[in-house]
Amino acid sequence: MHFIGIFSNHSEYEMIKQNIIKIVNRKDLEFIHISSKNIENMKNIVFETIVLCHQENMNDEQKSILNKLCSNCMFIVVNADAFCKIKMICNKKTNCISYGLNQKSTITISSIQEEKAILSIQRNINNLEQKTIEMGEMEIDVKQYKPNQIENILAIFTTYLIYSKQNN
């Protein structure tokens, strides 16, 4: 079982989770919603992946717990636009993959229209099976996923790239 923690508000969590389930098509993924309100209950869970969507006001203890959770992950998928001021502590085995609308993110959008977006992979990344996903672009049907923000599409497809069993 692969434990994926999603740090977001509840409606974003549900939307991201449902879309990942739909496109990844795996039965071995377990999703857990993480927020500043419940983070203290997560101390003993070992997540394989944590998706950091939006930064919330957290006290020092909550930040410490989030850092501990992230330091034990295989993958951290982080919204670089929202978490640009938080210092994350990762171990050498952690793959930190940034997404966002800024030019320095690993995964970004190079073009967007009403019905489609072009996802840009700006650096090679390794997926769960240690296959390299090379730099490039992929077209996404935006209407199909009904996101409330473009950053959520980036979170969904970054997670998709990690867990997809297809040859990317």
Phi and psi in degrees as GROMACS dihedral restraints (atoms count N, CA, C in turn):
[ dihedral_restraints ]
;  ai    aj    ak    al  type     phi  dphi    fc
    3     4     5     6     1  -105.3    20    10
    4     5     6     7     1   117.8    20    10
    6     7     8     9     1   -92.2    20    10
    7     8     9    10     1   121.6    20    10
    9    10    11    12     1  -117.9    20    10
   10    11    12    13     1   117.7    20    10
   12    13    14    15     1   -96.9    20    10
   13    14    15    16     1   135.3    20    10
   15    16    17    18     1  -119.4    20    10
   16    17    18    19     1   113.5    20    10
   18    19    20    21     1   -90.6    20    10
   19    20    21    22     1   102.5    20    10
   21    22    23    24     1  -165.9    20    10
   22    23    24    25     1  -178.4    20    10
   24    25    26    27     1   -78.5    20    10
   25    26    27    28     1   168.5    20    10
   27    28    29    30     1   -64.9    20    10
   28    29    30    31     1   -42.0    20    10
   30    31    32    33     1   -67.2    20    10
   31    32    33    34     1   -38.7    20    10
   33    34    35    36     1   -64.2    20    10
   34    35    36    37     1   -43.1    20    10
   36    37    38    39     1   -55.7    20    10
   37    38    39    40     1   -50.3    20    10
   39    40    41    42     1   -61.4    20    10
   40    41    42    43     1   -44.6    20    10
   42    43    44    45     1   -65.0    20    10
   43    44    45    46     1   -45.3    20    10
   45    46    47    48     1   -65.1    20    10
   46    47    48    49     1   -46.6    20    10
   48    49    50    51     1   -57.9    20    10
   49    50    51    52     1   -50.0    20    10
   51    52    53    54     1   -61.9    20    10
   52    53    54    55     1   -39.3    20    10
   54    55    56    57     1   -71.5    20    10
   55    56    57    58     1   -37.5    20    10
   57    58    59    60     1   -63.9    20    10
   58    59    60    61     1   -44.7    20    10
   60    61    62    63     1   -57.6    20    10
   61    62    63    64     1   -42.5    20    10
   63    64    65    66     1   -65.9    20    10
   64    65    66    67     1   -43.2    20    10
   66    67    68    69     1   -91.9    20    10
   67    68    69    70     1   -26.8    20    10
   69    70    71    72     1   -80.5    20    10
   70    71    72    73     1   -33.9    20    10
   72    73    74    75     1    57.6    20    10
   73    74    75    76     1    54.0    20    10
   75    76    77    78     1  -127.0    20    10
   76    77    78    79     1   145.8    20    10
   78    79    80    81     1   -98.3    20    10
   79    80    81    82     1    -4.5    20    10
   81    82    83    84     1  -102.0    20    10
   82    83    84    85     1    21.4    20    10
   84    85    86    87     1  -103.7    20    10
   85    86    87    88     1   132.7    20    10
   87    88    89    90     1  -120.4    20    10
   88    89    90    91     1   122.2    20    10
   90    91    92    93     1  -103.1    20    10
   91    92    93    94     1   140.0    20    10
   93    94    95    96     1  -133.7    20    10
   94    95    96    97     1   128.9    20    10
   96    97    98    99     1   -80.7    20    10
   97    98    99   100     1   129.0    20    10
   99   100   101   102     1  -117.9    20    10
  100   101   102   103     1   134.0    20    10
  102   103   104   105     1  -143.4    20    10
  103   104   105   106     1   171.9    20    10
  105   106   107   108     1   -64.1    20    10
  106   107   108   109     1   -24.9    20    10
  108   109   110   111     1   -74.8    20    10
  109   110   111   112     1   -31.2    20    10
  111   112   113   114     1  -113.9    20    10
  112   113   114   115     1     4.9    20    10
  114   115   116   117     1   -61.5    20    10
  115   116   117   118     1   -30.7    20    10
  117   118   119   120     1   -66.3    20    10
  118   119   120   121     1   -23.6    20    10
  120   121   122   123     1   -80.4    20    10
  121   122   123   124     1    -7.4    20    10
  123   124   125   126     1   -97.5    20    10
  124   125   126   127     1    -2.5    20    10
  126   127   128   129     1   -49.7    20    10
  127   128   129   130     1   -36.9    20    10
  129   130   131   132     1  -101.0    20    10
  130   131   132   133     1     8.3    20    10
  132   133   134   135     1   -91.6    20    10
  133   134   135   136     1   134.9    20    10
  135   136   137   138     1  -102.4    20    10
  136   137   138   139     1   107.5    20    10
  138   139   140   141     1   -88.2    20    10
  139   140   141   142     1   142.6    20    10
  141   142   143   144     1   -80.0    20    10
  142   143   144   145     1   -38.7    20    10
  144   145   146   147     1  -136.4    20    10
  145   146   147   148     1   139.5    20    10
  147   148   149   150     1  -123.5    20    10
  148   149   150   151     1   128.4    20    10
  150   151   152   153     1  -103.6    20    10
  151   152   153   154     1   116.1    20    10
  153   154   155   156     1  -100.2    20    10
  154   155   156   157     1   104.1    20    10
  156   157   158   159     1   -90.1    20    10
  157   158   159   160     1   -53.0    20    10
  159   160   161   162     1  -136.3    20    10
  160   161   162   163     1   139.0    20    10
  162   163   164   165     1   -78.6    20    10
  163   164   165   166     1   133.7    20    10
  165   166   167   168     1  -116.5    20    10
  166   167   168   169     1   160.4    20    10
  168   169   170   171     1   -68.2    20    10
  169   170   171   172     1   120.9    20    10
  171   172   173   174     1  -130.0    20    10
  172   173   174   175     1   147.5    20    10
  174   175   176   177     1   -80.5    20    10
  175   176   177   178     1   175.7    20    10
  177   178   179   180     1   -62.4    20    10
  178   179   180   181     1   -37.2    20    10
  180   181   182   183     1   -65.7    20    10
  181   182   183   184     1   -42.2    20    10
  183   184   185   186     1   -64.1    20    10
  184   185   186   187     1   -40.7    20    10
  186   187   188   189     1   -62.7    20    10
  187   188   189   190     1   -39.2    20    10
  189   190   191   192     1   -64.5    20    10
  190   191   192   193     1   -42.0    20    10
  192   193   194   195     1   -63.7    20    10
  193   194   195   196     1   -44.3    20    10
  195   196   197   198     1   -60.9    20    10
  196   197   198   199     1   -42.4    20    10
  198   199   200   201     1   -62.2    20    10
  199   200   201   202     1   -41.2    20    10
  201   202   203   204     1   -64.0    20    10
  202   203   204   205     1   -43.6    20    10
  204   205   206   207     1   -60.3    20    10
  205   206   207   208     1   -45.3    20    10
  207   208   209   210     1   -67.7    20    10
  208   209   210   211     1   -34.1    20    10
  210   211   212   213     1   -68.7    20    10
  211   212   213   214     1   -18.5    20    10
  213   214   215   216     1   -99.7    20    10
  214   215   216   217     1     2.7    20    10
  216   217   218   219     1   -84.9    20    10
  217   218   219   220     1   158.2    20    10
  219   220   221   222     1   -84.7    20    10
  220   221   222   223     1   -37.3    20    10
  222   223   224   225     1  -132.1    20    10
  223   224   225   226     1   136.8    20    10
  225   226   227   228     1  -119.7    20    10
  226   227   228   229     1   122.5    20    10
  228   229   230   231     1  -107.6    20    10
  229   230   231   232     1   111.8    20    10
  231   232   233   234     1  -123.4    20    10
  232   233   234   235     1   132.3    20    10
  234   235   236   237     1   -73.0    20    10
  235   236   237   238     1   102.5    20    10
  237   238   239   240     1   -66.8    20    10
  238   239   240   241     1   -22.5    20    10
  240   241   242   243     1   -74.1    20    10
  241   242   243   244     1   -33.5    20    10
  243   244   245   246     1   -92.0    20    10
  244   245   246   247     1   -33.5    20    10
  246   247   248   249     1  -106.1    20    10
  247   248   249   250     1    29.8    20    10
  249   250   251   252     1   -70.6    20    10
  250   251   252   253     1   -18.1    20    10
  252   253   254   255     1  -106.3    20    10
  253   254   255   256     1     2.3    20    10
  255   256   257   258     1  -101.6    20    10
  256   257   258   259     1   132.0    20    10
  258   259   260   261     1   -90.1    20    10
  259   260   261   262     1   120.2    20    10
  261   262   263   264     1  -100.3    20    10
  262   263   264   265     1   139.0    20    10
  264   265   266   267     1  -101.5    20    10
  265   266   267   268     1   118.4    20    10
  267   268   269   270     1  -120.0    20    10
  268   269   270   271     1   154.6    20    10
  270   271   272   273     1   -91.5    20    10
  271   272   273   274     1   176.6    20    10
  273   274   275   276     1   -68.3    20    10
  274   275   276   277     1   -21.2    20    10
  276   277   278   279     1   -87.2    20    10
  277   278   279   280     1    -8.1    20    10
  279   280   281   282     1   -80.3    20    10
  280   281   282   283     1   129.9    20    10
  282   283   284   285     1   -99.2    20    10
  283   284   285   286     1   113.1    20    10
  285   286   287   288     1   -98.1    20    10
  286   287   288   289     1   117.6    20    10
  288   289   290   291     1  -116.6    20    10
  289   290   291   292     1   116.3    20    10
  291   292   293   294     1   -92.3    20    10
  292   293   294   295     1   146.8    20    10
  294   295   296   297     1  -135.3    20    10
  295   296   297   298     1   156.6    20    10
  297   298   299   300     1   158.6    20    10
  298   299   300   301     1  -177.2    20    10
  300   301   302   303     1   -93.6    20    10
  301   302   303   304     1     1.0    20    10
  303   304   305   306     1   -86.8    20    10
  304   305   306   307     1   159.0    20    10
  306   307   308   309     1   -69.7    20    10
  307   308   309   310     1   -20.1    20    10
  309   310   311   312     1   -89.3    20    10
  310   311   312   313     1    -7.7    20    10
  312   313   314   315     1   -67.6    20    10
  313   314   315   316     1   146.5    20    10
  315   316   317   318     1   -63.4    20    10
  316   317   318   319     1   -43.4    20    10
  318   319   320   321     1  -117.5    20    10
  319   320   321   322     1   125.6    20    10
  321   322   323   324     1  -144.7    20    10
  322   323   324   325     1  -179.6    20    10
  324   325   326   327     1  -106.8    20    10
  325   326   327   328     1   124.5    20    10
  327   328   329   330     1   -94.2    20    10
  328   329   330   331     1   -20.9    20    10
  330   331   332   333     1  -157.0    20    10
  331   332   333   334     1   142.5    20    10
  333   334   335   336     1  -141.5    20    10
  334   335   336   337     1   137.3    20    10
  336   337   338   339     1  -128.9    20    10
  337   338   339   340     1  -178.9    20    10
  339   340   341   342     1   -61.5    20    10
  340   341   342   343     1   -38.3    20    10
  342   343   344   345     1  -107.0    20    10
  343   344   345   346     1   -17.3    20    10
  345   346   347   348     1  -143.9    20    10
  346   347   348   349     1   159.2    20    10
  348   349   350   351     1  -136.2    20    10
  349   350   351   352     1   151.9    20    10
  351   352   353   354     1  -107.0    20    10
  352   353   354   355     1   113.1    20    10
  354   355   356   357     1   -82.7    20    10
  355   356   357   358     1   131.1    20    10
  357   358   359   360     1  -113.1    20    10
  358   359   360   361     1   121.8    20    10
  360   361   362   363     1   -96.7    20    10
  361   362   363   364     1   110.6    20    10
  363   364   365   366     1   -94.3    20    10
  364   365   366   367     1   -11.4    20    10
  366   367   368   369     1  -143.4    20    10
  367   368   369   370     1   148.0    20    10
  369   370   371   372     1   -62.8    20    10
  370   371   372   373     1   141.2    20    10
  372   373   374   375     1  -132.7    20    10
  373   374   375   376     1   154.2    20    10
  375   376   377   378     1  -100.6    20    10
  376   377   378   379     1   136.8    20    10
  378   379   380   381     1   -89.1    20    10
  379   380   381   382     1  -172.7    20    10
  381   382   383   384     1   -58.0    20    10
  382   383   384   385     1   -36.3    20    10
  384   385   386   387     1   -87.1    20    10
  385   386   387   388     1    12.1    20    10
  387   388   389   390     1    62.0    20    10
  388   389   390   391     1    24.9    20    10
  390   391   392   393     1   -87.8    20    10
  391   392   393   394     1   140.2    20    10
  393   394   395   396     1   -82.6    20    10
  394   395   396   397     1   128.6    20    10
  396   397   398   399     1   -99.6    20    10
  397   398   399   400     1   113.9    20    10
  399   400   401   402     1   -82.8    20    10
  400   401   402   403     1   159.5    20    10
  402   403   404   405     1   -55.1    20    10
  403   404   405   406     1   145.7    20    10
  405   406   407   408     1   162.5    20    10
  406   407   408   409     1  -165.6    20    10
  408   409   410   411     1  -131.0    20    10
  409   410   411   412     1   153.2    20    10
  411   412   413   414     1  -141.9    20    10
  412   413   414   415     1   140.9    20    10
  414   415   416   417     1   -87.2    20    10
  415   416   417   418     1   138.3    20    10
  417   418   419   420     1  -125.3    20    10
  418   419   420   421     1   133.3    20    10
  420   421   422   423     1   -80.5    20    10
  421   422   423   424     1   100.5    20    10
  423   424   425   426     1   -64.0    20    10
  424   425   426   427     1   -40.0    20    10
  426   427   428   429     1   -60.7    20    10
  427   428   429   430     1   -32.7    20    10
  429   430   431   432     1   -62.8    20    10
  430   431   432   433     1   -29.7    20    10
  432   433   434   435     1  -100.3    20    10
  433   434   435   436     1   -11.3    20    10
  435   436   437   438     1    45.7    20    10
  436   437   438   439     1    51.4    20    10
  438   439   440   441     1   -76.9    20    10
  439   440   441   442     1   152.6    20    10
  441   442   443   444     1   -88.5    20    10
  442   443   444   445     1   -13.4    20    10
  444   445   446   447     1  -148.2    20    10
  445   446   447   448     1   147.3    20    10
  447   448   449   450     1   -62.9    20    10
  448   449   450   451     1   -29.8    20    10
  450   451   452   453     1   -61.0    20    10
  451   452   453   454     1   -30.7    20    10
  453   454   455   456     1   -67.3    20    10
  454   455   456   457     1   -35.0    20    10
  456   457   458   459     1   -62.5    20    10
  457   458   459   460     1   -40.8    20    10
  459   460   461   462     1   -63.6    20    10
  460   461   462   463     1   -40.9    20    10
  462   463   464   465     1   -63.2    20    10
  463   464   465   466     1   -44.0    20    10
  465   466   467   468     1   -61.5    20    10
  466   467   468   469     1   -50.4    20    10
  468   469   470   471     1   -76.9    20    10
  469   470   471   472     1   -26.0    20    10
  471   472   473   474     1   -66.4    20    10
  472   473   474   475     1   -43.1    20    10
  474   475   476   477     1   -65.3    20    10
  475   476   477   478     1   -38.9    20    10
  477   478   479   480     1   -57.0    20    10
  478   479   480   481     1   -46.2    20    10
  480   481   482   483     1   -61.1    20    10
  481   482   483   484     1   -35.1    20    10
  483   484   485   486     1   -70.3    20    10
  484   485   486   487     1   -42.2    20    10
  486   487   488   489     1  -102.8    20    10
  487   488   489   490     1    -6.1    20    10
  489   490   491   492     1   -67.3    20    10
  490   491   492   493     1   136.3    20    10
  492   493   494   495     1   -90.4    20    10
  493   494   495   496     1    -3.2    20    10
  495   496   497   498     1   -75.0    20    10
  496   497   498   499     1   161.1    20    10
  498   499   500   501     1   -78.1    20    10
  499   500   501   502     1   112.0    20    10
